[in-house]
Amino acid sequence: MEIERWERSEEISDAEKKVIQETWSRVYANCEDVGVSILIRFFVNFPSAKQYFSQFKHMEDPLEMERSLQLRKHARRVMGAINTVVENLNDSGTVSSVLALVGKAHALKHKVDPIYFKKLTGVMLEVIAEEYANDFTPEAHGAWTKLKTLIYTHVTAAYKEVGWAQ
């Protein structure tokens, strides 16, 4: 991935922040189950992503993945990070620092290709839209699309900052 092709996020309005936070409050009430659903779909749709997870990289069966304690633990961490972002949408400094930490850890320690964040946030949007269809109005979809881009933009900015080169 060329550094010149990093995406830019659109400003999320106050009304969109409110929609994201309202939707998220229902999603986060089922944090672990939703997180597991997101990760299972992510690994089923993008099996190459499993290469970064020694504990479950050889799992093919979604039921086996669902029972994996390591996958559940990672799902809780992912959902916790998203929760911190959503709770702090009005504090751009906190959002930036949380996503910078995530990006730097995944770039330096885990050596994860940043494209997987784009794929993961896309899967997150799909799962939330399906599981919370009544809450996922066109306005909510637009707001969440902006949040997805914001997450990807901030995480990949951290990759750029540390000089990511695969």
N, C-alpha and C positions, 0 to 999 in steps of 0.2 A: 504494500500500500504506500503510495507516494504521499509525502508530507503535504504537498500542495493541495491535495484533494480532501483535507480535513473539512468537515461540515461546520456550518455556523448555525447557532440556534436562534430561533425567533423569540422575541420578548413574550413572556406569558403574562397576560393581563390579570388584574386582581380578580375579575369574575372567573377566569379560567383556573386560577389558583384555587378558588373556592370550590369549583366543580371537581377538580382533581382531589382535593382534600376530603370532600364529601364522599366521593366514590371510593377513595382509598380507605376511609374509615370502615366501610363495609367489607372491603377486600381484606384488610389487615385483621379483622375480627377472626378470620380463618387463615391467618398468616402461614402456618406450616403447610396445611393442605394445598393452598393456592401455590405456594412456593414450590412444593413437590411437583404439582401439575405442570408448572412452568418449566422446571428443569427436565422432567421426563419428556415433555414435548420437544424441548430444545435438543436433548440428546437423541431422540428418535429422528427428528428432522435434520439434525446436523451431527451425525455420529462422530465425525472427526473432532468435535469439541471434547469428546471423552478422553482424548489423549492426554489432557492436562490433569486428569484425576486418576491417580494410581489405584485408589480404593474401589472405583466402580467403572474403570475404563473397559473392562471386558464384559460387562453386563449388557445383554441384548434385550432381555425380557422386561417390559415396562413394570410388570408386577414385582419382579426382583428388585428393580430400581426403587420402586415405591417402598419396599421393606428395608432398604439400605439405610442404616443409621447415619452413615457418612453423608449420603445424599440429603437426608432430612436435615442434618446439621448445616450443610452448605445452603440449603433452601432457607433456613432461618437466618443465616448471615446475609444472604442476598436480600431477603425481605426486610431485614433490619436496616440495611443500608438505604434501601428505597424509602423506608419509613422515615429515616432521618432527613432525607432529601425532601420528602413531601411535607413533613412537619415544619421544615425551615424554608419553605418556598419564599417567604418574605425576607429572608436573610441570605442574600446572595453570597456573602463571605463564608457562611457555614456550608452552604451547598457546594461551593467551589472547593473548600478544604476537604470535605468528606469524599467528593468524587476524585479529587487529586490523590488522596490516600489510596483509594480503590485502584485508580489507574496506575500509580507508581508501583504498588504491590504486584499487580498483575503483569506489568511490564518487566520489572526487575527481578522479582522473586519467582513468579510463576511462568514467565515468558509466554504469556497468552497473546496470540495475534489479536490486535484490537478489533478486527472485523467481527469477532465473536460477540462483542458488546452490541454491535448493531443488530446482529441476528438474535441475541438474547432479548433485547428490548422489544424487538418486533414480535417475538413469541410471547413476551409478557403482555403486550397489547392484545394479541389474539385471545389469549386465555382469559384475561380480565373481561374482554368484550363478550366472550361466549358465556362465561360463568356468571356474569353480572349484566346480562343483556338488558334487563329492565332499567338499570341505572346508566347504561352506556348509550346515551342519546348522541345525536350528531355533534352537539356542542361538547359533550364529554370526550368523544373520539378526537375532535380537533385539539382539545386541551391536552389530552394524553399523548397525542402525536407530537406536540411541542415539547412535552416533558421527556418523551423518548429521545428526541433530538438533543435536548439539553443534557441529558445523562451521557449520551454518546459523545457529544462535543467536549464536555468537561473531562471525561475519562481519557479521550484520545489526546486532548491538550496536554495531559500529564505524560502520556507516552512521548509526545513531541518534546516536552520539556526535558525528559531524561535521555533524549537522543535515541529513541527506539529505532532499531534496525534489526530486521530478522534475517 
